[in-house]
């Protein structure tokens, strides 16, 4: 199985896991507020449906996607919220059906492409594997918002390796998004994987290090937990600063969660 096939399989499974979480909810529960300020469960699923639809358009009609992206980027601070709000206006049963349909179509479209095929994205481009990885990260992160709302603890899986990898690779972006120069040297990152073993990134002899629990690291880089509430530690001033600003998602920096799990304006 190729890297692209593996991440597509994990993306499908991550979507199915979230579907199992929301599929049986009573309609009234879709209106419950989540930790992302102003977003209900319906907004969370609406955002995933809207973004999956943009990814599908990019994969199947790049020219049309570029036109849509230009319109969206004309309102960079609001287009994400607007897309989620439009989708969330549908009745829960209809919204769920839309999300199921578009994520199936997206999986089929990405499966026809090679791993390194490039597709346009908002202000950048992405390979097939990167697009699938990004969609998995978003599905997991927004699924965490929903799980927190419902009071459900999700068992971490090996699928988190994709989220962790994005978080590590986005180090330079996180510094830039906060108006800071990225450190010149790489960090060593060592994470305890679900079920045992260790995921490692960066040179073994790096002077600065980040170590700890993989789930905690993924919660941190998606800004679904405050660093005081996860078992992730830094050695070195730059690595310590990174844990304050780390983000695996594109766009402006979010404010994440308060210590103790309290809600702030969460990452979209």
C-alpha positions in Angstrom: 0.0 0.0 0.0 1.4 3.4 -1.0 1.6 6.4 1.4 -1.3 8.0 -0.4 -3.4 4.9 -0.1 -2.6 4.5 3.5 -3.6 8.0 4.4 -6.7 7.8 2.3 -7.7 4.7 4.2 -7.0 6.4 7.5 -9.0 9.5 6.4 -12.0 7.2 5.6 -11.7 5.6 9.0 -11.4 8.9 10.8 -14.6 10.1 9.0 -16.4 6.9 9.9 -15.4 7.3 13.6 -16.8 10.9 13.7 -19.9 9.8 11.8 -20.5 7.2 14.5 -20.3 9.9 17.1 -22.9 12.3 15.5 -25.0 9.9 13.5 -27.3 9.0 16.3 -27.7 12.4 17.9 -31.1 13.8 18.4 -31.7 16.9 16.2 -31.7 19.3 19.2 -28.2 18.3 20.2 -26.8 19.6 16.9 -27.5 23.1 18.3 -25.3 22.6 21.3 -22.3 25.0 21.5 -18.8 23.6 21.2 -15.5 24.9 22.5 -15.1 27.0 19.3 -16.8 30.3 20.1 -20.0 30.7 18.2 -19.9 27.2 16.7 -22.4 24.5 17.4 -22.1 20.8 16.5 -23.8 21.7 13.3 -21.2 24.3 12.5 -18.4 21.8 13.1 -19.9 19.2 10.7 -20.9 22.0 8.3 -17.3 23.2 8.2 -16.1 19.7 7.4 -18.7 19.4 4.6 -17.8 22.8 3.2 -14.1 22.2 3.3 -14.4 18.7 1.9 -16.4 20.2 -1.0 -13.6 22.7 -1.7 -11.1 19.9 -1.7 -13.3 17.9 -4.1 -13.6 20.9 -6.4 -9.8 21.3 -6.4 -9.3 17.7 -7.2 -11.9 17.6 -10.1 -12.0 21.1 -11.5 -8.9 23.1 -10.5 -9.9 26.2 -12.6 -13.2 26.4 -10.9 -11.6 26.0 -7.5 -9.1 28.9 -8.2 -12.1 31.2 -9.0 -13.8 30.1 -5.8 -10.7 30.5 -3.8 -10.1 34.1 -5.1 -13.6 35.0 -3.9 -13.1 33.4 -0.5 -9.7 35.0 0.0 -11.3 38.4 -0.6 -12.7 38.0 2.9 -9.8 36.1 4.6 -11.1 36.7 8.1 -14.7 35.5 7.6 -14.9 33.0 4.7 -14.4 30.0 6.9 -17.1 31.0 9.4 -19.4 31.9 6.5 -19.0 28.5 4.9 -19.8 26.7 8.2 -22.7 29.0 8.9 -24.3 28.3 5.5 -24.0 24.6 5.9 -25.2 24.6 9.5 -28.6 26.1 8.4 -29.6 22.8 6.9 -31.6 20.4 9.1 -29.3 17.9 10.9 -30.4 14.9 8.8 -29.8 16.8 5.6 -26.4 18.2 6.8 -25.3 14.7 7.8 -26.3 13.3 4.4 -24.4 16.1 2.6 -21.2 15.5 4.6 -21.4 11.7 4.1 -21.8 12.2 0.3 -19.1 14.7 -0.2 -16.5 12.9 1.9 -17.2 9.7 -0.2 -16.9 11.7 -3.4 -13.6 13.2 -2.2 -12.2 9.8 -1.3 -13.0 8.5 -4.7 -11.6 11.5 -6.4 -8.3 11.5 -4.5 -7.9 7.7 -5.0 -7.7 8.3 -8.8 -4.6 10.6 -8.4 -1.0 9.8 -7.8 0.5 10.6 -4.4 2.5 13.6 -5.8 -0.1 15.1 -8.1 -0.5 18.8 -7.2 -3.8 20.5 -6.5 -4.5 24.1 -5.9 -5.4 25.2 -2.4 -6.0 28.5 -0.6 -2.8 30.5 -1.3 -0.8 27.4 -1.9 -0.9 23.9 -3.6 -1.0 20.4 -2.1 -0.1 16.9 -3.2 -2.7 14.2 -3.0 -1.1 12.8 0.1 -0.9 16.2 1.7 -4.5 17.0 0.9 -5.7 13.7 2.4 -3.5 14.3 5.5 -4.9 17.8 5.9 -8.4 16.6 5.7 -7.7 13.9 8.3 -6.2 16.4 10.7 -9.3 18.6 10.3 -11.7 15.8 10.7 -9.9 14.6 13.9 -9.6 18.1 15.4 -13.2 19.2 14.8 -14.2 15.7 16.0 -12.4 16.5 19.2 -14.5 19.7 19.6 -17.7 17.6 19.2 -16.4 14.9 21.6 -15.6 17.5 24.2 -19.1 18.9 23.8 -20.7 15.5 24.2 -18.4 14.5 27.1 -17.0 11.6 25.2 -13.4 10.3 25.5 -12.2 9.1 22.2 -9.6 6.3 22.2 -6.4 7.6 20.4 -5.4 5.6 17.4 -2.3 5.2 15.1 -4.1 7.7 12.8 -2.7 10.4 15.0 0.7 10.0 13.3 -0.6 12.1 10.4 -1.7 14.9 12.8 1.7 14.7 14.6 3.6 14.9 11.4 1.7 18.0 10.2 2.3 19.6 13.5 6.1 19.0 13.3 6.3 20.1 9.6 4.3 23.3 10.4 6.9 24.5 12.9 8.2 27.3 10.6 4.7 28.4 9.7 3.7 28.7 13.3 6.6 31.0 14.0 5.8 33.1 10.9 2.1 33.3 11.7 3.0 34.9 15.0 5.5 37.3 13.4 8.5 35.5 14.7 11.7 34.2 13.0 11.8 30.4 13.0 14.8 28.8 14.7 17.6 27.9 12.3 18.2 24.5 13.8 15.8 21.5 13.8 14.3 20.1 17.0 14.2 16.5 18.0 10.6 15.4 18.7 9.9 12.1 20.4 6.3 11.1 21.0 4.9 8.0 22.8 2.5 6.5 20.3 -0.9 5.0 21.1 -0.5 1.3 21.8 3.3 1.5 22.3 6.3 2.6 20.4 7.7 6.0 19.7 7.3 8.4 16.8 10.4 10.4 16.1 11.2 13.5 14.0 14.4 15.5 13.6 18.0 14.7 14.3 18.8 12.5 17.3 21.6 14.9 18.4 19.5 18.1 18.2 20.2 20.5 21.1 16.5 21.3 21.6 13.8 18.7 22.1 10.1 18.1 22.5 9.0 14.9 24.2 5.9 13.4 25.6 2.5 11.9 24.7 1.5 11.8 21.0 -2.2 12.5 21.8 -1.2 15.5 24.0 1.1 16.8 21.2 -1.8 16.4 18.6 -4.2 18.2 20.9 -1.6 21.0 21.4 -0.8 21.6 17.7 -4.5 21.6 16.8 -5.0 24.0 19.7 -7.6 21.7 21.3 -5.8 21.7 24.7 -3.6 24.1 26.6 0.0 23.0 27.1 -0.5 22.9 30.9 -3.0 20.1 30.4 -0.9 17.8 28.2 2.1 15.6 28.9 4.4 17.3 26.5 7.7 19.0 27.5 10.3 21.1 25.8 14.1 21.4 26.3 15.5 24.7 25.0 14.1 28.2 24.8 13.1 28.0 21.2 11.4 24.6 21.6 9.6 26.0 24.7 8.4 29.0 22.7 7.1 26.7 19.9 4.9 24.8 22.3 3.2 28.1 23.1 2.4 28.9 19.5 2.3 25.5 17.7 -0.4 25.0 15.1 -1.0 22.3 12.5 -3.6 24.3 10.7 -3.3 27.1 8.1 -4.4 30.7 8.6 -3.9 33.1 11.5 -3.0 31.9 14.9 -5.8 30.9 17.2 -6.0 31.4 20.9 -6.7 27.8 21.7 -8.1 26.6 25.0 -7.7 28.0 28.5 -5.9 25.8 31.1 -8.2 23.2 32.5 -10.0 22.8 29.2 -12.0 26.0 29.2 -13.1 27.4 25.9 -11.5 30.3 24.0 -11.9 31.2 20.4 -10.8 27.8 19.0 -8.9 27.1 15.9 -10.9 26.6 12.8 
